[in-house]
Amino acid sequence: MAPSRHRGGDNIRVLFIEDDAAVAEMYKLKLELDGYEVTIVSGSDGVVDRAASLRPDLVFLDVRRRQKEGIEILRAVRATDATQHVPVIILSNQRPQYMAGIGFGTDAMDYVIRVDPTLSSLTDPADTADKANALRA
Protein backbone atom coordinates (compact mmCIF):
# COMPACT_ATOMS: atom_id res chain seq x y z
CA MET A 1 0.00 0.00 0.00
CA ALA A 2 1.26 3.51 -0.80
CA PRO A 3 2.25 5.67 2.16
CA SER A 4 -0.50 7.82 3.64
CA ARG A 5 0.55 11.38 2.99
CA HIS A 6 -0.67 14.95 3.23
CA ARG A 7 -1.34 16.78 0.03
CA GLY A 8 2.13 18.35 0.46
CA GLY A 9 3.80 14.92 0.48
CA ASP A 10 4.67 14.52 4.18
CA ASN A 11 3.63 11.30 5.91
CA ILE A 12 0.66 11.56 8.25
CA ARG A 13 1.79 11.56 11.89
CA VAL A 14 -0.39 9.49 14.20
CA LEU A 15 -0.42 9.56 17.98
CA PHE A 16 -1.82 6.28 19.31
CA ILE A 17 -2.89 6.44 22.97
CA GLU A 18 -3.13 2.91 24.36
CA ASP A 19 -2.24 1.43 27.77
CA ASP A 20 -1.84 -2.18 26.63
CA ALA A 21 1.62 -2.47 25.04
CA ALA A 22 0.79 -5.60 23.03
CA VAL A 23 -2.36 -4.05 21.58
CA ALA A 24 -0.52 -0.80 20.85
CA GLU A 25 2.22 -2.63 18.94
CA MET A 26 -0.36 -4.54 16.91
CA TYR A 27 -2.08 -1.32 15.83
CA LYS A 28 1.25 0.42 15.26
CA LEU A 29 2.38 -2.33 12.89
CA LYS A 30 -0.86 -2.10 10.89
CA LEU A 31 -0.69 1.69 10.67
CA GLU A 32 2.98 1.69 9.68
CA LEU A 33 2.31 -0.92 7.00
CA ASP A 34 -0.25 1.52 5.63
CA GLY A 35 2.34 4.29 5.55
CA TYR A 36 1.62 6.26 8.72
CA GLU A 37 4.28 7.52 11.14
CA VAL A 38 3.14 6.24 14.53
CA THR A 39 4.05 7.27 18.07
CA ILE A 40 2.56 5.28 20.94
CA VAL A 41 1.96 6.69 24.41
CA SER A 42 0.12 5.27 27.38
CA GLY A 43 -2.25 7.21 29.58
CA SER A 44 0.47 7.54 32.18
CA ASP A 45 3.20 8.89 29.87
CA GLY A 46 2.37 12.60 29.88
CA VAL A 47 0.11 12.32 26.85
CA VAL A 48 -0.65 16.02 26.51
CA ASP A 49 3.01 17.04 26.54
CA ARG A 50 3.90 14.34 24.02
CA ALA A 51 0.99 15.33 21.80
CA ALA A 52 1.97 19.00 21.91
CA SER A 53 5.59 18.24 20.99
CA LEU A 54 4.72 15.70 18.29
CA ARG A 55 1.93 17.79 16.72
CA PRO A 56 0.16 14.75 15.24
CA ASP A 57 -2.16 14.94 12.28
CA LEU A 58 -4.44 12.32 13.79
CA VAL A 59 -4.97 10.80 17.25
CA PHE A 60 -6.31 7.34 18.03
CA LEU A 61 -7.56 7.21 21.62
CA ASP A 62 -8.42 3.82 23.12
CA VAL A 63 -10.98 4.19 25.89
CA ARG A 64 -12.08 0.56 26.01
CA ARG A 65 -10.42 -0.39 29.32
CA ARG A 66 -10.28 2.96 31.11
CA GLN A 67 -13.09 5.06 29.77
CA LYS A 68 -13.07 7.84 32.40
CA GLU A 69 -9.29 8.28 32.11
CA GLY A 70 -9.55 8.27 28.32
CA ILE A 71 -12.21 10.97 28.31
CA GLU A 72 -10.08 13.11 30.64
CA ILE A 73 -7.18 12.68 28.21
CA LEU A 74 -9.45 13.77 25.37
CA ARG A 75 -10.51 16.87 27.33
CA ALA A 76 -6.86 17.71 28.04
CA VAL A 77 -5.91 17.29 24.37
CA ARG A 78 -8.79 19.58 23.39
CA ALA A 79 -7.72 22.18 25.97
CA THR A 80 -4.18 22.47 24.57
CA ASP A 81 -3.59 25.02 21.79
CA ALA A 82 -1.22 22.74 19.85
CA THR A 83 -3.71 19.85 19.67
CA GLN A 84 -7.19 21.33 20.02
CA HIS A 85 -7.96 20.95 16.31
CA VAL A 86 -6.41 17.52 15.75
CA PRO A 87 -9.00 14.91 14.73
CA VAL A 88 -9.41 12.13 17.28
CA ILE A 89 -10.61 8.63 16.52
CA ILE A 90 -12.05 7.06 19.65
CA LEU A 91 -11.70 3.30 19.99
CA SER A 92 -14.48 2.12 22.26
CA ASN A 93 -16.74 -0.78 23.07
CA GLN A 94 -19.59 1.55 24.05
CA ARG A 95 -22.65 2.33 21.95
CA PRO A 96 -21.80 4.86 19.20
CA GLN A 97 -24.60 7.21 20.34
CA TYR A 98 -23.18 7.26 23.86
CA MET A 99 -19.65 8.00 22.62
CA ALA A 100 -20.98 10.70 20.25
CA GLY A 101 -22.51 12.44 23.27
CA ILE A 102 -19.19 12.29 25.08
CA GLY A 103 -17.41 13.59 21.99
CA PHE A 104 -19.65 16.64 21.83
CA GLY A 105 -19.24 17.10 25.59
CA THR A 106 -15.47 17.39 25.15
CA ASP A 107 -15.78 20.07 22.46
CA ALA A 108 -14.74 17.59 19.81
CA MET A 109 -14.45 19.18 16.39
CA ASP A 110 -15.11 15.90 14.62
CA TYR A 111 -14.63 12.24 15.41
CA VAL A 112 -15.01 8.70 14.20
CA ILE A 113 -16.18 6.07 16.65
CA ARG A 114 -14.90 2.54 16.11
CA VAL A 115 -16.69 -0.07 18.19
CA ASP A 116 -14.45 -3.14 18.50
CA PRO A 117 -12.39 -2.15 15.46
CA THR A 118 -10.71 -4.76 13.36
CA LEU A 119 -7.20 -4.17 12.11
CA SER A 120 -8.37 -4.01 8.50
CA SER A 121 -10.99 -1.35 9.27
CA LEU A 122 -8.58 0.80 11.28
CA THR A 123 -7.17 2.59 8.26
CA ASP A 124 -10.24 2.75 6.05
CA PRO A 125 -9.31 5.78 3.91
CA ALA A 126 -12.79 7.25 4.16
CA ASP A 127 -12.43 7.53 7.93
CA THR A 128 -8.75 8.20 8.59
CA ALA A 129 -6.32 9.78 6.10
CA ASP A 130 -9.02 11.52 4.09
CA LYS A 131 -10.62 12.87 7.25
CA ALA A 132 -7.29 14.08 8.62
CA ASN A 133 -6.45 15.79 5.32
CA ALA A 134 -9.89 17.37 5.07
CA LEU A 135 -9.75 18.72 8.61
CA ARG A 136 -6.21 20.06 8.13
CA ALA A 137 -7.03 21.82 4.82
N, C-alpha and C positions, 0 to 999 in steps of 0.2 A: 504494500500500500504506500502511496506517496505521502511524504511528510505533511502534517497539518500545519499550514502556514497562514500568517496574516496576508492581507493583500500586498503589503510591502515586501514580503518574502521571508520575514523572520518566523522561526518556529513559535507555535503557541505555547506559552508557559503555563503549566498547570500546578496549582497547589492542592495536594490531596491530604485532607485532614482525617486521619484514621488512627485509632488507638491500638488496633490489633496488627502487629508487625507482619504476620503472615498474610493477612488479607490485604494490607497495604502493598506489599511486594507483588502480589498477584495482580492487583489493579495497575500498579506502576508498569509492570511488564507489558500488559495489554496496551496501555496508553502509549508507551514508548514504541512498541511495534507499529502503532498507528501514526508515529511521527511527532508526538508531543514531547516537550521537555517537562519532566515531572519532578517535583520536590515533595517529599512526604514529611509531615509533622504530626505529632500526636497532640492530644488536647492538653498535655502537660508540658509541652515544649516551647511555650511563649509564642503561640500561634500568631497573635496580632503583630508582634515585632517581626517575626519571620515573613509574614504576609506583606508588611509595609516595605521591608527591604527587598523582597523578591519582586514585588509588583506583578503578580500573576495576571494573566489574561482571563483565567477561568479558575474557579475553586470548586472542588468536590468536597462536600462536608458529610461525613457519615455520622448520622445520629441514631443508628439502630440500637446500639447498646446503651448509650448514655444520652438520652434525648435532652434532658434539661441542660446538661453541660454543653451539648452541641448547639442548642438554641442560644445560650449565653455567648458562645464563641461567635455565632452568626451576628448577634447584636454588637459585639465588640468590633468585628470586621466592618460592619456597616457604620460604626461610629468613628472610624479612622479615615481621615482625608484620603490617604493613599489607596485605600481599598473600598471605599464606600460605593463605587460604581462598578465594581467587578462582579460579573455574573456568578451566581452560586448555584450549583446543582446539589440538591439535598438527597442523600441516599437514606431511605427510611423504610421501615416496615409498617408504618402507620397508614391510615386511609389518606388518599390524595387530598380530599376536601379538608381534612384536619390539618395536614401540613401546609396547604395553601393558606389557611387562616393564620397559621404561625408565620408563614412567609410575609404576609401583609402586615402582621403585627410587629415585625422586625424592620419595617421600612424597606423591604426587599424591592429592588427595581424590577427584577424579573427573575424567574426561577424555572427549573424543571424538576419535577419530583419523580424519582425512580423508586418504585416499590419492589424490593427484592430484585435488584438489577442483575441481569446476566452479563457476563464479560462481553459477549458479542453486541449487546445493546448499549453498552457503556459509551461507545464512541459513535453512535448513530449520528451522521453528519447533520441531520436536520435539527438535532437537539444540542450539539456541542460546538464544534468548530464554527458552523454557520451562525449559531446564536452568539458566540463570543465575538466574531467578526462584525456582526450586525450591531451589537451593543457598543462596540468600540468605535464604529464609524461615525 
